[in-house]
Amino acid sequence: MKELSFFGNYKVKIVFTKEIFPLLKEKNQREKICITDENLYRIYGDRLEEIFGKNIFRISPGEKSKNMGVVLKILEFLCEKRVSRRGKIFGFGGGVVGDITGFVSGIYKRGIEFSLIPTSLISFVDSSIGGKCGINLKNCGKNYVGLFNHPSEIFFDFSLLSTLPQKEVNNGLFELIKYGFVLEKSILETFEGNLTQSELKKLIKISIQKKISVVIEDEKEMGIRKVLNFGHTFGHALEKVSNYSLYSHGEAVGLGMIYALILGKNLNITDEEYLKRGIYLIKKINGLKLKRKHRWENLLNSMSMDKKVDRENSLLFVLTPTPGNFLFKEINDFTILKKTYGEFLKWI
Ligand SMILES: NC(=O)c1ccc[n+]([C@@H]2O[C@H](COP(=O)([O-])OP(=O)(O)OC[C@H]3O[C@@H](n4cnc5c(N)ncnc54)[C@H](O)[C@@H]3O)[C@@H](O)[C@H]2O)c1
C-alpha cells in the first residue's frame, strides 16, 4: 500500500492501494456504514457485505438520487442503526455516491467522519477531492444545497475502474481533458494519440495532483478554484434544461467546453487553430452530440440561476487563451452569448 499525505489547508489522507477490500476489512472501526449504489452493489455486494454486513445503504444509480428524499432516507437508516458520533461512513461509488455521502456525513448529528472510495473515472479525477458535496434542488439547479466537508481518507484502487462501462469512462475523460485545457497542456498532447491504459493511469495521477493543489490554494472557491468550472457554466445549464435526463454530467461538461472555446474565439481570446484542435479532441472522446436544440432563453435563464453566479446581470466564464492556461471573464453583454450559441449549434 502506498500512502501519500497532503497537509496544509487540505489535510486528507490519500491512499493508493491494489487491495481495497482487505484494507477496508482491516479498518478497526466499531460502527462502519457503507453508502453505495445498486449497480456497484450488483458487482461488489458480496465483498462489501464481508466488511459492512447489513450496514449498507444502496441508492438508485445516477443523478436523480441527488435529492433531499434520498438524504432523508439515509439519515433515518443511520438513526435506525444507532450510529453514534464515533461512527464512520464509507462512500463506495462515483460522484453521486460521494456527493451524497459527504453531505449526509456533514449533517448527521452535526457531522461524523467519512471516507471515500471512488469507483468512477469522474470521482477519481475530480469529485472525490476537494470537499464539495451536496444535492440538486429541482427548480434551482445542480448542487444547490451542500457543504464543504472533507473526508478523512480517499482510497484509490485502479482495479475498481475495470468494471466501469465504456460510456462512464468517456464521461470521466471529459473531466480529465478539462485539466489539459486550463492547467496542464501535456494532457492535451496525450489525448492526441490513442490513450493506453498506462497513459490513462498517469493522467489520472496528474489530475489528482492538480486538483489537490488548486484546492489547497483556494478551498472555498473564492478565486483560482473557479478554474475547475471550465465548461460547467453552459454544461450545468444543459443538464438542467433537460431535467438531468438527456446528458450525463461528463457529456454536458464536454459540450460546455466546446461552448467556452467558441466564446473565447468570439472574444479574441482563443485563436482559430486552438479552437479547432480543442473541439476535435473533445469530440474524439465519443463523438459528442447535442440531443435536442434547446431554447436559448431557457439556457440563459438556467445559467443565471446557477449557484456559481454571484453578481446580478453578469455571468462568469472560464476561458482558455492557450493550452494549459486560463482566464476568467465576466460577461454582461448577453448578445455575445447568444451569438456563440448559434455558432455552437453549427459546430456540433
Ligand atoms: N463534488 C465535486 O467536486 C464534484 C466534481 C465533479 C462532479 N461531481 C458530481 O459527480 C457526479 C457525476 O459523477 P459520476 O459520473 O461518477 O456519477 P455516478 O456516481 O452516477 O456514476 C456513474 C455511473 O457509473 C456507475 N459506476 C460507478 N463506478 C462503477 C464501477 N467501478 N463499475 C461499474 N459501474 C460503476 C454508477 O453506478 C453510475 O451508474 C455528478 O453528480 C456531479 O455533479 C462532483
The ligand as an ORCA input file, in Angstrom:
! r2SCAN-3c Opt
* xyz 0 1
  N     -18.009     17.217     -5.547
  C     -17.352     17.594     -6.617
  O     -16.366     18.327     -6.533
  C     -17.783     17.103     -7.958
  C     -16.952     17.251     -9.078
  C     -17.356     16.707    -10.297
  C     -18.566     16.041    -10.398
  N     -19.356     15.933     -9.282
  C     -20.633     15.205     -9.354
  O     -20.350     13.852     -9.677
  C     -21.479     13.310    -10.355
  C     -21.002     12.568    -11.577
  O     -20.092     11.566    -11.192
  P     -20.165     10.086    -11.778
  O     -20.161     10.131    -13.242
  O     -19.137      9.281    -11.069
  O     -21.658      9.652    -11.363
  P     -22.271      8.325    -10.768
  O     -21.900      8.166     -9.356
  O     -23.717      8.372    -11.092
  O     -21.583      7.144    -11.587
  C     -21.880      6.974    -12.950
  C     -22.382      5.553    -13.235
  O     -21.292      4.663    -13.174
  C     -21.613      3.566    -12.337
  N     -20.337      3.126    -11.728
  C     -19.520      3.874    -10.973
  N     -18.407      3.175    -10.700
  C     -18.527      1.978    -11.282
  C     -17.684      0.811    -11.384
  N     -16.463      0.775    -10.851
  N     -18.168     -0.269    -12.042
  C     -19.386     -0.232    -12.636
  N     -20.211      0.823    -12.613
  C     -19.779      1.920    -11.940
  C     -22.623      4.086    -11.366
  O     -23.415      3.049    -10.836
  C     -23.424      5.046    -12.252
  O     -24.395      4.324    -12.962
  C     -22.411     14.467    -10.669
  O     -23.471     14.476     -9.758
  C     -21.534     15.688    -10.447
  O     -22.257     16.826    -10.062
  C     -18.996     16.432     -8.094
*
